[in-house]
Amino acid sequence: DDDTQDAVFHTVVKGDTLSAIAKKYLGDANRYNEIFEANKPMLTHPDKIYPGQMLRIPGGKA
């Protein structure tokens, strides 16, 4: 089952956090680790995201 065709992407802007992005797309800020895991090895730490990065949101709703 290839879920890449249904992938949602989010471009990080200043002030974004993984938990805020998780709340927006996944409905639960505590699911930030799912986004972190889906974006390794680009992301090395959940608190280190930078404006301009394009994050893949697993199972996200646009």
C-alpha positions as CSV (number, residue, x, y, z in Angstrom):
1,D,0.0,0.0,0.0
2,D,1.8,3.1,-1.3
3,D,0.5,6.1,0.6
4,T,2.8,8.6,-1.0
5,Q,0.2,9.7,-3.5
6,D,-2.0,10.8,-0.7
7,A,0.8,12.6,1.2
8,V,0.1,16.0,2.5
9,F,3.0,18.5,2.7
10,H,3.5,21.5,4.9
11,T,6.1,24.2,4.4
12,V,7.4,25.4,7.7
13,V,7.0,29.1,8.5
14,K,8.5,31.1,11.3
15,G,6.9,30.3,14.6
16,D,5.8,26.8,13.5
17,T,6.2,23.8,15.9
18,L,5.7,20.2,15.1
19,S,3.0,20.0,17.7
20,A,1.1,22.9,16.1
21,I,1.5,21.3,12.7
22,A,0.2,18.0,14.2
23,K,-2.8,19.7,15.7
24,K,-3.6,21.4,12.4
25,Y,-3.3,18.3,10.2
26,L,-3.8,15.4,12.5
27,G,-6.1,16.9,15.1
28,D,-3.9,16.2,18.0
29,A,-0.7,18.1,19.0
30,N,0.6,15.0,20.8
31,R,1.0,13.2,17.5
32,Y,3.9,15.5,16.5
33,N,6.3,12.5,16.7
34,E,4.5,10.9,13.7
35,I,5.5,13.9,11.6
36,F,9.0,13.8,13.1
37,E,9.4,10.1,12.2
38,A,8.1,10.6,8.7
39,N,10.7,13.3,8.0
40,K,13.9,11.6,9.2
41,P,16.7,11.9,8.4
42,M,16.0,15.5,7.3
43,L,14.9,16.2,10.9
44,T,17.3,15.3,13.6
45,H,15.3,16.6,16.6
46,P,11.6,17.5,17.0
47,D,12.4,21.0,18.2
48,K,14.6,21.8,15.3
49,I,12.5,22.8,12.3
50,Y,13.3,25.7,10.1
51,P,11.3,28.0,7.8
52,G,11.3,26.8,4.3
53,Q,11.5,23.1,5.2
54,M,8.9,20.9,3.4
55,L,7.5,18.4,5.9
56,R,5.6,15.3,4.8
57,I,2.4,14.9,6.9
58,P,1.6,11.2,7.3
59,G,-2.1,10.5,6.9
60,G,-2.8,14.2,7.1
61,K,-5.9,16.0,5.8
62,A,-5.3,19.0,3.6
